[in-house]
């Protein structure tokens, strides 16, 4: 539940708020996801365990088309192996084009498009300490901005560009970051944030809504069945939000079953725990894990493993059973241990150091983890994947950039 407090109480409880025109505040409870990459990856694990075939670093470059009978039917895609040099044809009765900001690129050879405009979005990870409470405020420009405690740091978001952008342009300039910081300091006058406080920029290109000269974030997923444009066999979806993506997937799957004239199947994803999600009491699980496995581990590693892997945290612990060097920190300020890197390299389709440091573990979640940490990570992963010294240096340079 929540409550509304008056101006005086709002200023007393949240002194960082801009006081000009402040009349009160709404206070409510919410959740924060500390391991978003692991949560996302859990959906991939669940899909694989239910029979899906996953392919990493494979790019769909063009649709496969059947024009028999004078009709245009997409029957799959031509794909390219980004880590090799080969191409392959992947056949499908229905192709779901969920290629993010580049959703129209795959459709271009068909002469059609979704027509969904795009804008840039950005969040800032900072070195600032954060308390227990998230704080929302309104800037002079009228945008609602939030300070969120994340991994004991302050995370700020979300900035959106005032104009549409090219889907391939994911760059954010220092000028953009500086402008966002200025807007944050307007919304939270006590903040006094500077460029030097920023350790990492989360950036991306997302669907926009255009109304006259005003460009804003599109709040709903955009789904297009291109049969209405004379092209059967392909459905495009863009703009699935993190908090609603499961529901979007349910709706798309129901649509596909209907298109394929298959019997409707009740969706189970709303009530079926993801892999690792069988823990009922997190505090009790941490206490039990510490009693059984805490010896030789950094003090903050068990809570981190429970948060990242849930009830499957033992997959990491067991790897390190006979390897004390894999039970130690990779970076001095991170709970990530060597065994997590090994698990990612062996079982989680992570062929690059950047995959492991940024996308499979939170080693780089707060920014650059440091030269020593990267060198150690490259040594562990390189041994697992058989990298030469030159390859290790290349992988480290890729993470730095």
RAKA-V33061 format. One line per field, one symbol per residue. ss: DSSP state (A for helix, B for strand, O for the rest). phi: phi as a letter, one per 20 degrees, with the letter a starting at -180 (. if undefined). burial: + if it has 9 or more other C-alpha atoms within 8 Angstrom, else -. A space follows every 50 residues. Layout:
ss=???
phi=???
burial=???
This chain:
ss=OBBBBBAAAAAAAOOOOOOOOOOBBBBBOOOOOOOAAAAAAAAAAAAAAO OOOOOOOBBBBBBBBBOAAAOBBBBBBBBBBOOOOOBBBBBOOOBBBOOA AAOOOOOAAAOOOOOOOBBBBBBBBBBBBOOOOOBBBBOOOOOBBBBBBB OOBBBBBBBBOOOOOOOOOOOOOAAAAAAAAAAAAAAOOOOOOOAAABBB BBBBBBBBBBBOOBBBBOOOOBBBBAAAAOBBOBBBBBOOOOOOAAAAAA AAAAAAAAAOOOOOOOOOOOOOOOOOOOOOOAAAAAAAAAAAAOOOOOOO AAAAAAAAAAAAOAAAAAAOOOOAAAAOBOOOOOOOBAAAAAAAAAAOOO OOAAAAAAAAOAAAOOOOOOAAAAAAAAAAAAAAAOOOAAAAAAAAAAAA O
phi=.bbddfgfffffecffffefmfdrbddbebdceecffffffffffffffd ofddcelcdfdafecddfmmdecfdqceccffeccecbddebfcdeedem fegeffegfemcbfmefccecbcdeceffceedecdbdeffneeccdcfb lmdedcacecfecfcfgeeefceffffffffffffffcgeflfcgffedb debadcfdcdcmeedbffecfddcefgfdncenbcdcbnfegfcffffff fffffffffeldffdgfdffceffgneefecfgffffffffecffndgfe fggffffedmfeffgfgffegdcgfeedfecfdcefdgffffgffeccld ecffgffdddcegdfdpffoffffffffffffffdmffffffffffffff f
burial=----+++-+++----+++-----++---------+-+++-++++++++-- -------+-+++++++----+++++++++++-------+---+++-+--- ++++-+++---+----+++++++++++--+---+--+++-----++++++ --+++++++++--++-+--+------++-++-+++++++-------++++ +-+-++++++----++++--++--+++---++++++++++----++-+-+ ---+-+++---------------+++-++-----++--++---+--++-- ++-++++++++++--++-++---+-++++++---++++++++++++---+ --++++++++++++-+--+---++++++++++-+--+----+--++---- -
